[in-house]
Amino acid sequence: MAPRANWKGYLKVGELSCQVALYTAASTADRVSFHIVNRETGHRVHRQLVDADTGREVDNEDIVKGYEVASGQYVILEPEEIKAAVPDSDKTLALESFIPCGEVDTIFLDRPYYLAPADKAATEVYSLIRKGLEEKNVAALARTVLFRRLRTLLIRPTDQGLIASTLNYDYEVRPASEVFSDIAQFKIEGEMLDLARHIIGTKKGKFDPTEFDDRYETALADLIKAKIEGRKLAKKPKPEPKKVSNLLDALRQSAGADAKRSKKASAAKKPARKPKTGTQPQRKAG
């Protein structure tokens, strides 16, 4: 079954354009999900919207959005007013500028989408745009009304197509100084820095998302299976924290443990030595 597109429109650069569609790239559909249940009856519980003062249930048609201007005082916004205020969507992703891949700070990345041609007729122009971005090693910035908001998207090429990521606005990203300004500055040098470099060097690797398992989801699935089968899960032993007197000792212990692991890994990779010709056992006749 083909995935359902979240949005359809036109990808445009200069006089070139083609019909495209956006598809969700990351989904939580496969996560373990729960219903809220009444423990006494085993029945599902439904939430109700009630008036905060009267406690009475409010019908859907009587629910509107309100902006609080003072304590308990709201400016009421009708759905028609909000719809009229939102910019009209022209269903066009016009590539406005091109920037080097990797120039956008990842903190501004919001949600990823697959951007694909909407039909066979769009494939040629789509492929040309993708190839052009790939050859120049650049990403494109474009804007369009998406889900009733004017959004900026970063469009970058991949081996198979284009990835479009919505970007957070500058006002949505908190200044880093709010969190980091109170961090005390320490002078790190000498053996401490050398050990830190050594530990990082021994743990170099490549990003492979298949290597990361969702232990929380796995634990929930195991717990649910055990409950269905009427058995209890064995308690996992808690790791005992190692006692270290100071940061330098901790670094020394870490570097030593890494060296031992590295030697074991190297020994495991070495092929077993073949016995010398002169020492091979003689085969018995018959």
Secondary structure in CASP SS format (residue, H / E / C, confidence):
PFRMAT SS
TARGET T0000
AUTHOR 0000-0000-0000
METHOD secondary structure of the structure
MODEL  1
M C 1.00
A C 1.00
P C 1.00
R C 1.00
A C 1.00
N C 1.00
W E 1.00
K E 1.00
G E 1.00
Y E 1.00
L E 1.00
K E 1.00
V E 1.00
G C 1.00
E C 1.00
L E 1.00
S E 1.00
C E 1.00
Q E 1.00
V E 1.00
A E 1.00
L E 1.00
Y E 1.00
T E 1.00
A C 1.00
A C 1.00
S C 1.00
T C 1.00
A C 1.00
D C 1.00
R C 1.00
V C 1.00
S C 1.00
F C 1.00
H C 1.00
I C 1.00
V E 1.00
N C 1.00
R C 1.00
E C 1.00
T C 1.00
G C 1.00
H C 1.00
R E 1.00
V C 1.00
H C 1.00
R C 1.00
Q C 1.00
L C 1.00
V E 1.00
D C 1.00
A C 1.00
D C 1.00
T C 1.00
G C 1.00
R C 1.00
E E 1.00
V C 1.00
D C 1.00
N H 1.00
E H 1.00
D H 1.00
I C 1.00
V C 1.00
K E 1.00
G E 1.00
Y E 1.00
E E 1.00
V E 1.00
A E 1.00
S C 1.00
G C 1.00
Q E 1.00
Y E 1.00
V E 1.00
I E 1.00
L E 1.00
E C 1.00
P H 1.00
E H 1.00
E H 1.00
I H 1.00
K H 1.00
A H 1.00
A H 1.00
V C 1.00
P C 1.00
D C 1.00
S C 1.00
D C 1.00
K C 1.00
T E 1.00
L E 1.00
A E 1.00
L E 1.00
E E 1.00
S E 1.00
F E 1.00
I E 1.00
P E 1.00
C C 1.00
G C 1.00
E C 1.00
V C 1.00
D C 1.00
T H 1.00
I H 1.00
F H 1.00
L E 1.00
D E 1.00
R E 1.00
P E 1.00
Y E 1.00
Y E 1.00
L E 1.00
A E 1.00
P E 1.00
A C 1.00
D C 1.00
K H 1.00
A H 1.00
A H 1.00
T H 1.00
E H 1.00
V H 1.00
Y H 1.00
S H 1.00
L H 1.00
I H 1.00
R H 1.00
K H 1.00
G H 1.00
L H 1.00
E H 1.00
E H 1.00
K H 1.00
N C 1.00
V E 1.00
A E 1.00
A E 1.00
L E 1.00
A E 1.00
R E 1.00
T E 1.00
V E 1.00
L E 1.00
F C 1.00
R C 1.00
R E 1.00
L E 1.00
R E 1.00
T E 1.00
L E 1.00
L E 1.00
I E 1.00
R E 1.00
P E 1.00
T C 1.00
D C 1.00
Q C 1.00
G C 1.00
L E 1.00
I E 1.00
A E 1.00
S E 1.00
T E 1.00
L E 1.00
N C 1.00
Y C 1.00
D H 1.00
Y H 1.00
E H 1.00
V C 1.00
R C 1.00
P C 1.00
A C 1.00
S H 1.00
E H 1.00
V H 1.00
F H 1.00
S C 1.00
D C 1.00
I C 1.00
A C 1.00
Q C 1.00
F C 1.00
K C 1.00
I C 1.00
E C 1.00
G H 1.00
E H 1.00
M H 1.00
L H 1.00
D H 1.00
L H 1.00
A H 1.00
R H 1.00
H H 1.00
I H 1.00
I H 1.00
G H 1.00
T H 1.00
K C 1.00
K C 1.00
G C 1.00
K C 1.00
F C 1.00
D C 1.00
P H 1.00
T H 1.00
E H 1.00
F C 1.00
D C 1.00
D C 1.00
R H 1.00
Y H 1.00
E H 1.00
T H 1.00
A H 1.00
L H 1.00
A H 1.00
D H 1.00
L H 1.00
I H 1.00
K H 1.00
A H 1.00
K H 1.00
I H 1.00
E H 1.00
G C 1.00
R C 1.00
K C 1.00
L C 1.00
A C 1.00
K C 1.00
K C 1.00
P C 1.00
K C 1.00
P C 1.00
E C 1.00
P C 1.00
K C 1.00
K C 1.00
V C 1.00
S C 1.00
N C 1.00
L H 1.00
L H 1.00
D H 1.00
A H 1.00
L H 1.00
R H 1.00
Q H 1.00
S H 1.00
A H 1.00
G H 1.00
A H 1.00
D H 1.00
A H 1.00
K H 1.00
R H 1.00
S H 1.00
K H 1.00
K H 1.00
A H 1.00
S H 1.00
A H 1.00
A H 1.00
K H 1.00
K C 1.00
P C 1.00
A C 1.00
R C 1.00
K C 1.00
P C 1.00
K C 1.00
T H 1.00
G H 1.00
T H 1.00
Q C 1.00
P C 1.00
Q C 1.00
R C 1.00
K C 1.00
A C 1.00
G C 1.00
END
